[in-house]
Amino acid sequence: MSKVKLTIDNQTAEVDAGKTILEAAQQLGIYIPTICYHPMLTPDATCNLCIVEIEGKAEPVTSCNTLVAEGMTVHTDSPQLAQKRREGLKKILAEHPCGCLICERRDRCSPYDICLRNVSVNQRCVLCPKNEQCELQQVVDYIWIEGEECDWKYRNVPVDTENPLYERDYNLCISCGRCVKACKELRGIEAIKMVDHNGSRWPEPADGKTLPSSGCKYCCACVEVCPTGALMDKKAMWKPDVNWEEITNPCSYACPAHIDAPRYVRLCGEGKFAEALAVIREKVPFPGTLGRVCIHPCETACRRNFLNEPIAIKWLKLAAAEYGGISWKLYAKKLPPTGKRVAVVGAGPAGLTAAYYLAKQGHTVTVFEALPVAGGMMRVGIPDYRLPPEKLEEEINEIKAVGVDIRLNTKVESLDRLFKEGYHAIFVAPGAHKGLKMGCKGEDQACVIDGATFLREVKLTPGMKSGEKVAVIGGGNVAIDAARTSLRLGAKEVTIIYRRTRAEMPASPEEVEAAHEEGIKFLFLAAPVEVVSGKKGINLICIRMELGEPDASGRRRPVPIKGSEFSLEFDTVIAAIGQQPDIPAGFNLKIERGNTIKADPETLFTGVPGVWAGGDAVSGPASVIEAIAAGRKAASEIDKYLGGNGDISEELERKHQFDPCVGKEEGFFERVRPKMPALPVEKRITNFAEVELGYSEAAAMSEGKRCLQCQMRKLIKPAPRPPKKSKSKFIMKKQSATFM
């Protein structure tokens, strides 16, 4: 492209022909005030603030839509320009609350300060939800019209608070039209248009009815480009320091491993499952496992949930794992050998994840596992009907394939011994396999077993039985797993006894629903107090509970009701009320409450040179995805300790480019989440066959297309803003102001 030489404010530069004066100025680091201009939208000079003077021209021109020319000399600030900008700004403020904007005290006021100038409430910036984030504030501060008279009239338009994601307050709209252009030019949807209201203009649904009927996809591109508080994310209101990732990338932000969920969801929607799997594997080595058993905090954070149902992010991960093939390996990295040896204690999700990434960094890694199988709680704590062992084994084999040596039936009792054997660093991740006792009389009888031990024995002991009548104590996922497993072992009647109500159960709602479908009974607001031997089995004496004030978990505390004891007869009682780590004394590590290892939360360093710890052994019983995140963190920190740069990132998907211009889709708002196909109850309760059968490719594509694509907002460049505390050289002040 040919170049053009010009001078702006005594700075000479060469820029591409076809650029505007505003773009050229930005290239030189020169700020020109504007409020309607946006670098990704067609400029129209609506605000008339970006005017500049060109030598040889009688009148100023708008820099946002005037092209550069060879030999052009431009001045961006002068007394004449400053005056014209003040006049243009006052026209904008004529229909925007401006009491604070033109007050000399605005830099000193806080939201709860008393206004000494008696400015009406609806004029105050300090009460605006976009205070300190507003572009208009910054432009006013630069142009500086402090004390100027402003003939302002309040529109008194009702604020739309019914929108599930953002509020629309057109009393704050300055009619710049950015939102309309973003919807048309960036997204190709045209769901909104500017409408005249007795001389004032603001956006309305394009069909004159509603946003859904106009084709709105609730991506919030319009909100992203709005320079004032007219369109405002509900989560960002009055929060100038809000983490923008939480709003523009909520699913990935909520994921402990920060998997790029929007990207792989979008790829699934396009039927590109191989590329989707590559994106997932950039962050985790267990995509299929997570697609089956993840607690999916991403779905809780999903903004589509505010419209109807969250995107089935977990199940799309499973679809990618099942249909994605092995092309993700094409760009997988494996660095040259470093000569460093790392010992990992525990072959659970944290340990295996750390081992995987450390091996890819070139280190020699050995994993020591006390059990006869690898996988930790994924293998011995999650029933086969949720996570088939052969599927888990496939992913563990990929970890072995990068050079990780897994030694089974090898319990480590001393870390010092590992160092003596020549290991340079150790990651301690033995999990939390020790079940907690109920703390009631008679629980040491043979017919009482803790949930973790029960599930582990079922996996490792062929032919194990549970008894015909089984009680499971607890309300978490382990309790649900133990109950559904008992049914598959031949139990005729299984009852889950929980001291709170269903609303307080920490178990995943879909697991609770599956248990209901399979005929498992629930006894809420009851707790065991004693186990007594009976004629045929045991009598479990319980007491009724009522809910009191919230406890540390935020749930209402269960309180025993005096004199409400009752007795139930069972063959087996499974106590699934929690687990804790079992850390050998020979590790010589600091132990905290819950028998967990003390480690720095940021680095997982234990304080012992060369030793890190993570997963359930540090956090207490948590989730697979949290353990994987801990494994990644440990791998990075250990790599740095061993002389590496700690960069375990990979770019496994390099082909796909996202086009944000998607166009209108009929019925987008009403689309619902496809139901997960499952084995009928009668075909699953007598065996351990996988219950959830997975989406078909067509169903996965349909679900992927339901995504709001919140993340596309990260592609939108910010509008130019003045340097902090900068002002025009040619400012004008008056000692008084009039507010109409």
Salt bridges, closest charged atoms under 4 A:
ASP16 OD1 - LYS3 NZ 2.60
ASP44 OD2 - LYS181 NZ 3.33
GLU55 OE2 - HIS75 NE2 2.89
ASP77 OD1 - ARG85 NH1 3.77
GLU95 OE2 - ARG155 NE 3.61
GLU104 OE2 - ARG117 NH1 3.14
GLU135 OE1 - ARG178 NH2 2.81
GLU135 OE2 - ARG721 NH2 3.77
ASP141 OD1 - ARG106 NE 2.76
GLU146 OE1 - ARG106 NH1 3.99
GLU148 OE1 - LYS90 NZ 3.13
ASP160 OD2 - ARG168 NH2 2.85
GLU204 OE2 - HIS197 NE2 3.53
GLU224 OE1 - ARG713 NE 2.76
ASP233 OD1 - ARG303 NH2 3.14
ASP233 OD2 - ARG713 NH2 2.69
GLU245 OE2 - LYS714 NZ 2.61
GLU270 OE1 - LYS272 NZ 3.41
GLU270 OE1 - HIS656 NE2 3.34
GLU275 OE2 - LYS655 NZ 3.72
GLU282 OE1 - ARG263 NH1 3.83
GLU299 OE1 - HIS296 ND1 3.79
GLU299 OE1 - ARG673 NH1 3.15
GLU322 OE2 - ARG292 NH2 3.24
GLU322 OE1 - LYS391 NZ 3.36
ASP384 OD1 - LYS459 NZ 3.04
GLU393 OE1 - ARG379 NH1 2.91
GLU393 OE2 - LYS400 NZ 3.97
GLU398 OE2 - LYS329 NZ 3.10
ASP405 OD2 - ARG407 NE 3.05
GLU413 OE2 - LYS411 NZ 3.86
GLU421 OE2 - ARG417 NE 3.48
ASP444 OD1 - LYS437 NZ 3.10
ASP481 OD2 - ARG386 NH1 2.90
GLU493 OE1 - LYS521 NZ 3.55
GLU510 OE2 - HIS296 NE2 2.73
GLU510 OE2 - LYS314 NZ 3.75
GLU511 OE2 - ARG386 NE 3.69
GLU511 OE1 - ARG484 NH1 2.93
GLU513 OE1 - ARG502 NH2 3.35
GLU517 OE1 - ARG684 NH2 3.07
GLU518 OE2 - ARG484 NH2 2.78
GLU518 OE2 - ARG488 NH2 2.88
GLU518 OE2 - ARG684 NE 2.82
ASP551 OD2 - ARG500 NH2 2.57
GLU637 OE2 - LYS640 NZ 3.30
ASP639 OD1 - HIS363 NE2 2.71
GLU650 OE2 - LYS360 NZ 3.05
GLU653 OE1 - ARG263 NH2 2.95
GLU665 OE2 - LYS217 NZ 2.26
GLU665 OE1 - ARG671 NH2 2.94
GLU690 OE2 - ARG292 NE 2.66
GLU703 OE1 - ARG706 NE 2.82
